[in-house]
Amino acid sequence: MKLKNKIAFVTGAAQGMGAAIVREFVAQGATVYAADINAEAIDASVADLSGKAHAVVCNVMDEASVQAAMARINNEAGRLDILVNNAGTGSVDSFLDTPVENWDRVVGVNLKGSFLCAREAARLMVSKGIAGSIINFSSTGAATGEGPCHYIASKAGIMGLTRSLARELAAQKIRVNTLVPGPTDTPMMSGIPDEWMQSMIAAIPLGRLGQPAEIAHAVVFLASDDASFVTGQNLAVNGGSAFI
Ligand SMILES: NC(=O)c1ccc[n+]([C@@H]2O[C@H](COP(=O)([O-])OP(=O)(O)OC[C@H]3O[C@@H](n4cnc5c(N)ncnc54)[C@H](O)[C@@H]3O)[C@@H](O)[C@H]2O)c1
């Protein structure tokens, strides 16, 4: 068990990669606070995890909501060891027709949400003297530029956020890294037209989409002591679709 007795906060945990990360963390011995903006879905997602995962309703782009989640973790668990900033959203817009409200929502959830959760998690870790691990979620598109402007800008911004936090929090022994998924089989991909999907798969050297569990295994590595000398880095899990 790589995460025995660790307390983790995982955002966007109701489905897709977040749900897989919660399950893998529990299997590795962690207690998980599994957060999502979708109250019904997060309850259902952790229902069978028998007290090892607790549902938290949280909007990551709302400061009060993130602070309330962190206060609950402090009250109930008294510490936090791992933050996984997995919550993310997108919108299919061409640049010239991008509504400003879509820019605000996508950048708000992906980048501001990661900042808010990291700040509140790091405050709790520092106050308890915890040598914690923070994992932020980018996208292979941040390197290739393939994708809508708000999504790609937010995911490239996350790499910068990671590097800044890695330097600033190193003195407190908190490690901060970026997980960079490639195309992965989750509900986020379900709206993509088949033709687009087939051309996406054709561009992946390993010839298939990733599975959420494969992302979760890499997150366990970054969260665990196996990665004790790894901070400020990009770890790409993308079937070879880009070298980051
Ligand atoms: N699926 C892919 O191919 C792919 C590729 C590269 C990067 N990513 C990134 O990986 C992460 C996980 O992706 P996924 O495919 O599992 O996504 P998904 O859409 O399947 O799940 C995302 C979850 O985040 C939640 N969420 C959205 N806004 C939120 C908010 N404001 N506060 C709290 N929760 C919120 C949703 O309710 C949902 O449960 C995201 O950051 C995504 O951008 C995904």
The ligand as a Tripos MOL2 file, in Angstrom:
@<TRIPOS>MOLECULE
LIG
   44    48     1     0     0
SMALL
NO_CHARGES

@<TRIPOS>ATOM
      1 N1        -10.3500   13.0250  -20.8620 N.am      1 LIG1
      2 C1         -9.3080   13.4710  -21.5430 C.2       1 LIG1
      3 O1         -9.0200   13.0140  -22.6580 O.2       1 LIG1
      4 C2         -8.4040   14.5140  -20.9520 C.ar      1 LIG1
      5 C3         -7.2110   14.8390  -21.6360 C.ar      1 LIG1
      6 C4         -6.3320   15.7690  -21.0920 C.ar      1 LIG1
      7 C5         -6.6210   16.3580  -19.8710 C.ar      1 LIG1
      8 N2         -7.7750   16.0490  -19.2090 N.ar      1 LIG1
      9 C6         -8.0090   16.6800  -17.9100 C.3       1 LIG1
     10 O2         -8.0910   15.6630  -16.9260 O.3       1 LIG1
     11 C7         -8.9980   16.0530  -15.8740 C.3       1 LIG1
     12 C8        -10.0850   15.0150  -15.7010 C.3       1 LIG1
     13 O3        -10.7500   14.8630  -16.9460 O.3       1 LIG1
     14 P1        -11.9840   13.8710  -17.1840 P.3       1 LIG1
     15 O4        -11.9170   13.4870  -18.6120 O.co2     1 LIG1
     16 O5        -12.0190   12.8110  -16.1310 O.co2     1 LIG1
     17 O6        -13.2020   14.9160  -16.9730 O.3       1 LIG1
     18 P2        -14.7840   14.6650  -16.7880 P.3       1 LIG1
     19 O7        -15.4710   15.7720  -17.5180 O.co2     1 LIG1
     20 O8        -15.1650   13.2670  -17.1290 O.co2     1 LIG1
     21 O9        -14.9610   14.8980  -15.2070 O.3       1 LIG1
     22 C9        -14.6970   16.1430  -14.6340 C.3       1 LIG1
     23 C10       -15.3950   16.2610  -13.3080 C.3       1 LIG1
     24 O10       -15.1030   17.5800  -12.7970 O.3       1 LIG1
     25 C11       -16.2990   18.0840  -12.2060 C.3       1 LIG1
     26 N3        -16.2780   19.5500  -12.1740 N.ar      1 LIG1
     27 C12       -16.4480   20.4020  -13.2280 C.ar      1 LIG1
     28 N4        -16.4380   21.6760  -12.8060 N.ar      1 LIG1
     29 C13       -16.2390   21.6410  -11.4510 C.ar      1 LIG1
     30 C14       -16.1460   22.6320  -10.4420 C.ar      1 LIG1
     31 N5        -16.2720   23.9370  -10.7430 N.pl3     1 LIG1
     32 N6        -15.9110   22.2430   -9.1620 N.ar      1 LIG1
     33 C15       -15.8060   20.9190   -8.8660 C.ar      1 LIG1
     34 N7        -15.9180   19.9380   -9.7740 N.ar      1 LIG1
     35 C16       -16.1270   20.2930  -11.0580 C.ar      1 LIG1
     36 C17       -17.4210   17.5330  -13.0840 C.3       1 LIG1
     37 O11       -18.6820   17.5680  -12.4270 O.3       1 LIG1
     38 C18       -16.9150   16.1200  -13.3770 C.3       1 LIG1
     39 O12       -17.3730   15.2010  -12.4100 O.3       1 LIG1
     40 C19        -9.5110   17.4490  -16.3000 C.3       1 LIG1
     41 O13        -8.7430   18.4410  -15.6790 O.3       1 LIG1
     42 C20        -9.2920   17.4610  -17.7990 C.3       1 LIG1
     43 O14        -9.1800   18.7670  -18.3130 O.3       1 LIG1
     44 C21        -8.6650   15.1520  -19.7260 C.ar      1 LIG1
@<TRIPOS>BOND
     1     1     2 1
     2     2     3 2
     3     2     4 1
     4     4     5 ar
     5     4    44 ar
     6     5     6 ar
     7     6     7 ar
     8     7     8 ar
     9     8     9 1
    10     8    44 ar
    11     9    10 1
    12     9    42 1
    13    10    11 1
    14    11    12 1
    15    11    40 1
    16    12    13 1
    17    13    14 1
    18    14    15 2
    19    14    16 1
    20    14    17 1
    21    17    18 1
    22    18    19 2
    23    18    20 1
    24    18    21 1
    25    21    22 1
    26    22    23 1
    27    23    24 1
    28    23    38 1
    29    24    25 1
    30    25    26 1
    31    25    36 1
    32    26    27 ar
    33    26    35 ar
    34    27    28 ar
    35    28    29 ar
    36    29    30 ar
    37    29    35 ar
    38    30    31 1
    39    30    32 ar
    40    32    33 ar
    41    33    34 ar
    42    34    35 ar
    43    36    37 1
    44    36    38 1
    45    38    39 1
    46    40    41 1
    47    40    42 1
    48    42    43 1
@<TRIPOS>SUBSTRUCTURE
     1 LIG1         1 GROUP 0 **** ****
